[in-house]
């Protein structure tokens, strides 16, 4: 019933729909401005900026995990950063999210990664409890920082 597979370029439209579904779930649909062309360019070109696995239930794409590799100077090893994980609501409770997380853990181990990290919204208690049940720990002392849009443009102009 469940198959987890690497995404291919022909999955770009499906990935985009899943991203839009995640944005709806996170109450931020207008913030998801990526296009299918963006995904094709950045995920399936000569030097992919991200990788993705698709979860299929009876042949239908019902979830995804989009990730990229980073580097830990302290560990002296690459790491996996899970950017997005999403399963359509009607398919939750079937082990699909867990299967996606486990697939990325296998990818991290196969690539000799020292870390596997992701972020979760502070209001998403079911997800936090689920992740902690898998052995993940909250990094309470680390706060995410972000510069984007006009602020990024202004920062880049500073000397």
N, C-alpha and C positions, 0 to 999 in steps of 0.2 A: 504494500500500500504506500509506504513512504520511501522516497528516494531523495538523497541529497547529492547534487551534482554541481560541478563547476559551471558557472555561467558562460555563455558564448555570446558573440556579438549580436546574434539574432534575438537574444533575450533582453536587449536594451529597453524596448517598450514595456516589457513585463516588469523589469526592475524599476522603471520610472513609475509605473502604477503602484508598485509596492512602496516606493518612497513617498508618493502622494498619500497613500493609506496611512503610513506612519505619521506624516505631518498632520493629518486629520486627527489621529489618535492623540497626538501631543498638543492639540489645540493651536496649531500654527500653520494652517494650510497655505497661507499667502507667502510664507517664508521659503517654501520649497519651489524654487524657480529653475531648477535644473531642467534641461531638455534631453530628449533622446540623443540628439547630436552631441551634447556634452558627455553623456555616458559612453557613447561610441568612441569619441576622441580620447577620453581620459582613462577608459578601462580596457580598451581592446586594440590600442595602437601598438607601436613598436616598444614603447616604454610605458607600460600601464602604471597609472597613479593609484589604482585600487584593484582589488580582486573581489570576487563575489561568488557565493554559493547559493543555489536555488533549492528550496524544498518543494518537492512535488508529491501530491497526494492523489493516487490513482491517475497519474499523468497530468494533473493540473497544478500549475505553479501557485503555491499558497503561502510562501514565506521566503525570506532571504536573509543573508548575513553579508554585509559589505565591509571589507576590511583592507588594511594596508600594513606594510611593514615599516617599523620605525627602528631606532637604535638606542640602546641603553649604554651610556658611557660607563655607568657604575658596574653593570653586569658584563660589559665587553661583548655583548651579543645583540643580535636583532630582537625585536619584539613584534607581536601582533597587536594592532589596535583595531578593535571592533567598532566601526563607525556607526553602523545601523543594523539592528535586528528587528524583524517584524514578521508576524504571522497574522493572516486575516482572522478577525475575531471568531468567525464560525468554525475555525480549525484549531482553536486553542484547546488545551487540555488533552491533546493527543500525543504529546511528547515531541512535537515538531520543533519548538523553540529549544528544548534541551538537545535535540539531535543536531541542530545548527551550532549551538555552543560547543558540543563535543567534537564536531567536525573541525571547527577552528582550533580547538585544543590539539587535535591530531596534527593539523597543519603547523601549529607552533612547535610542537615536539619534532616533527619531521625536518623543520628548518632550524633546529637547535636554538630556538628562541629562549631568552631568559625571562620573558614576561608575556602575559596575555592580559590586555586591559581594555576597559570600556567605561562609559559613563551611563548613569541612570538618573532620571529626573527625581528630585527629592520627594515628590508627591506620589511616585509610583510604588507604593508599599508592596503590592503583590510581586512586582518584579524584583525589588530589593530583597524580599524574603526568599524568593526563588533562587536568586544568585547566591545569597549567603548559604542556602541549603546545598549548593553545589561546591562550596568551599571558597567562594570569593570573599574578600574582605573590603570593607569600606575604607577609603583613604581619606579620613576626616581632616587630616592636617594639610592636605593638598587642595587648593582651590583652582578651578579652571579659570584661565584668563583668555580674553578674546579681543582682537582689534579687527574691525571689518568696515566695509563701505567707505564713506568719506573719511572716517578716522584713520583707516589704513592708508588711504591716498595721502593724507596730511603727514602721517608718520614717515612715509617713504620719502617725502620732500625735505625732511629735516636733515641738517648736516651735523 
